[in-house]
């Protein structure tokens, strides 16, 4: 009968509906950051990314959880013979230093 099934489901949910998780601070807030694609599309460069990261800090957004600066697309120049993506040497002369 529907009533018994509903009552059983409610009882089960009340007894076992809790979520087990670690209390380690991870996942308490969403990952927050800035993504280059939303405004600049393919018009990105090393300097633009540095300026943006500096602006996030100078405006205090880092203190509100903005900790990521994502270069979405158009940073790659070519691929190495092993398939590794090589950054565009004009726009991103030293991607390692940028990271």
DRENDORO-587707 format. One line per field, with one value per atom (N, C-alpha, C): residue number from 1; residue in three letters; atom name; z, x, y. Coordinates in Angstrom, 2 decimals. Each point is the difference from the previous one (the first is absolute). Layout:
# residues N
n: (NUM; ...)
res: (ALA; ...)
atom: (CA; ...)
Z: (Z; ...)
X: (X; ...)
Y: (Y; ...)
END
This chain:
# residues 99
n: (1; 1; 1; 2; 2; 2; 3; 3; 3; 4; 4; 4; 5; 5; 5; 6; 6; 6; 7; 7; 7; 8; 8; 8; 9; 9; 9; 10; 10; 10; 11; 11; 11; 12; 12; 12; 13; 13; 13; 14; 14; 14; 15; 15; 15; 16; 16; 16; 17; 17; 17; 18; 18; 18; 19; 19; 19; 20; 20; 20; 21; 21; 21; 22; 22; 22; 23; 23; 23; 24; 24; 24; 25; 25; 25; 26; 26; 26; 27; 27; 27; 28; 28; 28; 29; 29; 29; 30; 30; 30; 31; 31; 31; 32; 32; 32; 33; 33; 33; 34; 34; 34; 35; 35; 35; 36; 36; 36; 37; 37; 37; 38; 38; 38; 39; 39; 39; 40; 40; 40; 41; 41; 41; 42; 42; 42; 43; 43; 43; 44; 44; 44; 45; 45; 45; 46; 46; 46; 47; 47; 47; 48; 48; 48; 49; 49; 49; 50; 50; 50; 51; 51; 51; 52; 52; 52; 53; 53; 53; 54; 54; 54; 55; 55; 55; 56; 56; 56; 57; 57; 57; 58; 58; 58; 59; 59; 59; 60; 60; 60; 61; 61; 61; 62; 62; 62; 63; 63; 63; 64; 64; 64; 65; 65; 65; 66; 66; 66; 67; 67; 67; 68; 68; 68; 69; 69; 69; 70; 70; 70; 71; 71; 71; 72; 72; 72; 73; 73; 73; 74; 74; 74; 75; 75; 75; 76; 76; 76; 77; 77; 77; 78; 78; 78; 79; 79; 79; 80; 80; 80; 81; 81; 81; 82; 82; 82; 83; 83; 83; 84; 84; 84; 85; 85; 85; 86; 86; 86; 87; 87; 87; 88; 88; 88; 89; 89; 89; 90; 90; 90; 91; 91; 91; 92; 92; 92; 93; 93; 93; 94; 94; 94; 95; 95; 95; 96; 96; 96; 97; 97; 97; 98; 98; 98; 99; 99; 99)
res: (UNK; UNK; UNK; UNK; UNK; UNK; UNK; UNK; UNK; UNK; UNK; UNK; UNK; UNK; UNK; UNK; UNK; UNK; UNK; UNK; UNK; UNK; UNK; UNK; UNK; UNK; UNK; UNK; UNK; UNK; UNK; UNK; UNK; UNK; UNK; UNK; UNK; UNK; UNK; UNK; UNK; UNK; UNK; UNK; UNK; UNK; UNK; UNK; UNK; UNK; UNK; UNK; UNK; UNK; UNK; UNK; UNK; UNK; UNK; UNK; UNK; UNK; UNK; UNK; UNK; UNK; UNK; UNK; UNK; UNK; UNK; UNK; UNK; UNK; UNK; UNK; UNK; UNK; UNK; UNK; UNK; UNK; UNK; UNK; UNK; UNK; UNK; UNK; UNK; UNK; UNK; UNK; UNK; UNK; UNK; UNK; UNK; UNK; UNK; UNK; UNK; UNK; UNK; UNK; UNK; UNK; UNK; UNK; UNK; UNK; UNK; UNK; UNK; UNK; UNK; UNK; UNK; UNK; UNK; UNK; UNK; UNK; UNK; UNK; UNK; UNK; UNK; UNK; UNK; UNK; UNK; UNK; UNK; UNK; UNK; UNK; UNK; UNK; UNK; UNK; UNK; UNK; UNK; UNK; UNK; UNK; UNK; UNK; UNK; UNK; UNK; UNK; UNK; UNK; UNK; UNK; UNK; UNK; UNK; UNK; UNK; UNK; UNK; UNK; UNK; UNK; UNK; UNK; UNK; UNK; UNK; UNK; UNK; UNK; UNK; UNK; UNK; UNK; UNK; UNK; UNK; UNK; UNK; UNK; UNK; UNK; UNK; UNK; UNK; UNK; UNK; UNK; UNK; UNK; UNK; UNK; UNK; UNK; UNK; UNK; UNK; UNK; UNK; UNK; UNK; UNK; UNK; UNK; UNK; UNK; UNK; UNK; UNK; UNK; UNK; UNK; UNK; UNK; UNK; UNK; UNK; UNK; UNK; UNK; UNK; UNK; UNK; UNK; UNK; UNK; UNK; UNK; UNK; UNK; UNK; UNK; UNK; UNK; UNK; UNK; UNK; UNK; UNK; UNK; UNK; UNK; UNK; UNK; UNK; UNK; UNK; UNK; UNK; UNK; UNK; UNK; UNK; UNK; UNK; UNK; UNK; UNK; UNK; UNK; UNK; UNK; UNK; UNK; UNK; UNK; UNK; UNK; UNK; UNK; UNK; UNK; UNK; UNK; UNK; UNK; UNK; UNK; UNK; UNK; UNK; UNK; UNK; UNK; UNK; UNK; UNK; UNK; UNK; UNK; UNK; UNK; UNK)
atom: (N; CA; C; N; CA; C; N; CA; C; N; CA; C; N; CA; C; N; CA; C; N; CA; C; N; CA; C; N; CA; C; N; CA; C; N; CA; C; N; CA; C; N; CA; C; N; CA; C; N; CA; C; N; CA; C; N; CA; C; N; CA; C; N; CA; C; N; CA; C; N; CA; C; N; CA; C; N; CA; C; N; CA; C; N; CA; C; N; CA; C; N; CA; C; N; CA; C; N; CA; C; N; CA; C; N; CA; C; N; CA; C; N; CA; C; N; CA; C; N; CA; C; N; CA; C; N; CA; C; N; CA; C; N; CA; C; N; CA; C; N; CA; C; N; CA; C; N; CA; C; N; CA; C; N; CA; C; N; CA; C; N; CA; C; N; CA; C; N; CA; C; N; CA; C; N; CA; C; N; CA; C; N; CA; C; N; CA; C; N; CA; C; N; CA; C; N; CA; C; N; CA; C; N; CA; C; N; CA; C; N; CA; C; N; CA; C; N; CA; C; N; CA; C; N; CA; C; N; CA; C; N; CA; C; N; CA; C; N; CA; C; N; CA; C; N; CA; C; N; CA; C; N; CA; C; N; CA; C; N; CA; C; N; CA; C; N; CA; C; N; CA; C; N; CA; C; N; CA; C; N; CA; C; N; CA; C; N; CA; C; N; CA; C; N; CA; C; N; CA; C; N; CA; C; N; CA; C; N; CA; C; N; CA; C; N; CA; C; N; CA; C; N; CA; C; N; CA; C; N; CA; C; N; CA; C; N; CA; C; N; CA; C; N; CA; C)
Z: (0.00; 0.00; 0.00; -0.64; -0.11; 1.35; 0.96; 1.29; 0.73; -0.01; 0.68; -0.68; -1.32; -0.74; 0.31; 0.02; 0.29; 1.42; 0.95; 1.40; 0.18; -0.68; 0.07; -0.57; -1.11; -0.63; 0.91; 0.61; 0.91; 1.21; 0.58; 1.15; -0.36; -1.14; -0.46; -0.19; -0.60; -0.23; 1.31; 0.98; 1.29; 0.73; -0.10; 0.72; -0.68; -1.31; -0.74; -0.99; 0.12; -0.98; 0.19; 1.09; 0.23; -1.00; -0.16; -0.93; 0.80; -0.33; 0.64; -0.76; 0.71; -0.65; 0.99; -0.55; 0.83; 0.43; 1.19; 0.48; -0.17; -1.29; -0.28; -0.68; -0.10; -0.58; -1.51; -0.66; -1.46; -0.43; -1.05; -0.56; 0.77; 0.93; 0.75; -0.83; -0.94; -0.89; -1.43; -0.96; -1.38; -0.40; -0.96; -0.52; -0.73; 0.35; -0.58; -0.72; -1.14; -0.76; -1.17; -0.84; -1.17; -1.23; -1.05; -1.22; -1.16; -0.73; -1.07; -1.13; -0.26; -1.19; 0.09; 1.18; 0.15; -0.53; 0.03; -0.46; -1.19; 0.01; -0.99; -1.15; 0.11; -1.03; -0.34; -1.25; -0.39; 0.12; 0.52; 0.11; 1.37; 0.28; 1.29; -0.16; 1.06; -0.01; 1.43; 0.12; 1.29; 0.83; -0.60; 0.72; 0.46; -0.85; 0.37; 1.19; 0.01; 1.11; 1.28; -0.09; 1.18; 0.53; -0.91; 0.41; 0.68; -0.53; 0.58; 1.39; 0.16; 1.32; 1.00; -0.44; 0.88; 0.38; -0.94; 0.29; 0.99; -0.11; 0.95; 1.42; 0.14; 1.32; 0.46; -0.88; 0.42; 0.37; -0.58; 0.33; 1.17; 0.52; 1.16; -0.29; -1.26; -0.34; 0.46; 0.13; 0.49; 1.43; 0.76; 1.39; 0.08; -1.11; -0.08; -0.73; -0.23; -0.58; -1.45; -0.66; -1.39; -0.04; -0.22; 0.06; -1.31; -1.00; -1.27; -1.13; -0.87; -1.25; -1.10; -0.77; -1.03; -1.39; -0.71; -1.40; -0.79; -0.48; -0.57; -1.33; -0.94; -1.35; -0.66; -1.11; -0.87; 0.60; 0.95; 0.55; -0.69; -0.66; -0.63; -1.36; -0.30; -1.30; -0.93; 0.52; -0.83; 0.92; -0.59; 0.78; -0.29; 1.02; -0.15; -0.69; -0.40; -0.71; 0.87; 1.31; 0.89; 0.33; -0.59; 0.22; 1.08; 0.72; 1.06; -0.61; 0.64; -0.48; 0.37; -0.96; 0.20; -0.02; 1.03; 0.03; -1.17; -0.40; -1.05; 0.49; -0.68; 0.49; -0.04; -0.85; -0.05; 1.17; 0.19; 1.03; 1.41; 0.09; 1.30; -0.08; 0.06; -0.15; 1.10; 1.19; 1.09; 0.86; -0.46; 0.70; 1.39; 0.16; 1.31; 1.03; -0.40; 0.92; 0.30; -0.95; 0.20; 1.03; -0.02; 0.94; 1.39)
X: (0.83; -0.83; 0.87; -0.46; 0.78; 0.33; -0.93; 0.24; 1.18; 0.04; 1.07; 1.34; -0.03; 1.23; 0.51; -0.90; 0.39; 0.52; -0.69; 0.42; 1.37; 0.22; 1.28; 1.11; -0.27; 0.99; 0.33; -1.00; 0.22; 0.82; -0.37; 0.73; 1.45; 0.20; 1.36; 0.82; -0.63; 0.70; 0.39; -0.90; 0.31; 1.12; 0.00; 1.00; 1.36; -0.02; 1.26; 0.28; -0.69; 0.14; 1.20; 0.73; 1.17; 1.10; 0.89; 1.11; 1.28; 0.75; 1.30; 1.04; 0.78; 1.04; 1.12; 1.14; 1.15; -0.13; 0.36; -0.01; 1.41; 0.40; 1.35; 0.02; -1.14; -0.05; -0.15; 0.16; -0.11; -1.47; -0.30; -1.34; -1.02; 0.44; -0.96; -0.52; 0.78; -0.42; 0.31; -0.67; 0.30; 1.39; 0.59; 1.28; -0.28; 0.74; -0.27; 1.24; -0.21; 1.10; -0.49; 0.94; -0.27; 0.40; -0.79; 0.26; 0.15; 1.09; 0.32; -1.02; -0.63; -0.86; -1.22; -0.53; -1.24; 0.09; 1.18; 0.14; 0.95; 1.09; 1.05; 0.04; -0.71; 0.02; 1.44; 0.43; 1.36; 1.01; -0.41; 0.91; 0.68; 0.78; 0.66; 1.51; 0.68; 1.46; 0.51; 1.28; 0.65; -0.28; 0.17; -0.19; -1.44; -0.95; -1.41; -0.32; 0.50; -0.26; 0.65; 1.23; 0.66; -0.76; -0.43; -0.76; -1.31; -0.64; -1.26; 0.22; 1.03; 0.30; 0.32; 0.76; 0.32; -1.27; -0.93; -1.24; -0.86; -0.03; -0.77; 0.52; 1.34; 0.59; -0.20; 0.23; -0.10; -1.42; -0.99; -1.40; -0.50; 0.87; -0.37; -0.84; -0.18; -0.84; 0.62; 1.31; 0.65; -0.44; -0.29; -0.43; -1.45; -0.70; -1.38; -0.10; 1.14; -0.02; 0.43; 0.25; 0.43; 1.49; 0.30; 1.38; 0.51; -0.86; 0.41; -0.07; 0.98; -0.01; 0.18; -1.06; 0.02; 0.19; 0.97; 0.19; -0.75; -1.16; -0.91; 0.48; 0.32; 0.29; 0.97; 0.52; 0.83; 1.37; 0.45; 1.35; 0.99; -0.50; 0.88; 0.49; 1.24; 0.56; 0.08; 0.51; 0.16; 0.13; 0.37; 0.24; 1.39; 0.61; 1.31; -0.23; 1.08; -0.11; -0.65; 0.09; -0.64; -1.44; -0.52; -1.37; -0.19; 1.05; -0.09; -0.34; -0.91; -0.40; 1.08; 0.39; 1.02; -0.71; 0.21; -0.64; 0.46; -0.86; 0.32; 1.19; 1.15; 1.19; -0.11; -0.87; -0.18; -0.87; -1.12; -0.94; 0.43; 0.62; 0.41; 1.43; 0.98; 1.39; 0.53; -0.58; 0.46; -1.18; -0.72; -1.19; 0.34; 1.17; 0.40; 0.11; 0.57; 0.11; -1.38; -0.88; -1.36; -0.76; 0.22; -0.72; 0.46)
Y: (-1.20; 1.20; 1.27; 1.03; 1.24; 0.63; -0.04; 0.63; -0.66; -1.31; -0.73; 0.27; 0.03; 0.26; 1.41; 0.97; 1.39; 0.13; -0.63; 0.06; -0.65; -1.12; -0.69; 0.88; 0.63; 0.88; 1.19; 0.58; 1.13; -0.44; -1.13; -0.52; -0.30; -0.65; -0.31; 1.27; 1.02; 1.28; 0.67; -0.07; 0.62; -0.73; -1.31; -0.79; -0.01; -0.07; -0.18; 1.12; 1.11; 1.08; 0.89; -0.17; 0.82; -0.30; 0.94; -0.16; -0.15; -1.01; -0.17; 0.81; 0.78; 0.78; 0.25; 0.37; 0.36; 1.45; 0.30; 1.38; 0.58; 0.15; 0.48; 1.36; 0.65; 1.34; 0.03; -1.13; -0.02; -0.01; 0.71; -0.01; 0.82; 0.82; 0.81; 1.16; 0.46; 1.07; -0.43; 0.59; -0.35; 0.51; -0.66; 0.49; 1.31; 1.03; 1.30; 0.51; 0.59; 0.53; 0.83; 0.36; 0.82; -0.79; 0.08; -0.74; 0.99; -0.13; 0.95; 0.01; -1.13; -0.12; 0.92; 0.18; 0.76; 1.43; 0.56; 1.38; 0.14; -0.75; 0.25; -0.99; -1.10; -1.04; -0.35; 0.21; -0.39; 1.13; 1.14; 1.13; -0.01; -1.06; -0.16; 0.01; 0.40; 0.02; -0.14; -0.23; -0.09; 1.25; 1.17; 1.26; 0.18; -0.35; 0.12; -0.89; -1.21; -0.92; 0.52; 0.50; 0.57; 1.22; 0.87; 1.19; -0.39; -1.02; -0.46; -0.58; -0.82; -0.57; 1.11; 0.99; 1.14; 0.76; 0.17; 0.72; -0.77; -1.31; -0.82; 0.23; 0.04; 0.22; 1.44; 0.96; 1.41; 0.40; -0.66; 0.30; -0.84; -0.88; -0.79; -1.22; -0.33; -1.15; -1.32; -0.03; -1.22; -0.32; 1.02; -0.19; -0.50; 0.07; -0.48; -1.34; -0.63; -1.33; -0.11; 1.12; -0.07; -0.33; -1.26; -0.45; -0.59; -0.11; -0.60; 1.02; -0.03; 0.76; -1.04; -0.21; -1.05; 0.59; -0.52; 0.38; -1.05; 0.34; -0.97; -0.57; 0.84; -0.46; 0.97; -0.39; 0.83; 0.30; -0.78; 0.17; -0.92; -1.01; -1.00; 0.48; -0.34; 0.35; -1.19; -1.11; -1.20; -1.21; -1.12; -1.22; -0.53; -0.56; -0.64; -1.35; -0.63; -1.28; -1.07; 0.12; -0.97; 0.36; 1.08; 0.41; 1.04; 0.33; 1.01; 1.36; 0.71; 1.32; 1.01; 0.80; 1.04; 1.36; 0.81; 1.33; 0.87; 0.91; 0.97; 0.83; -0.07; 0.70; 1.53; 0.55; 1.45; 0.48; -0.66; 0.43; -0.43; -1.18; -0.55; -0.50; 0.92; -0.39; -0.92; 0.07; -0.85; -0.43; -0.99; -0.47; -0.53; -0.59; -0.53; 1.13; 1.13; 1.14; 0.60; -0.08; 0.54; -0.82; -1.30; -0.89; 0.29)
END
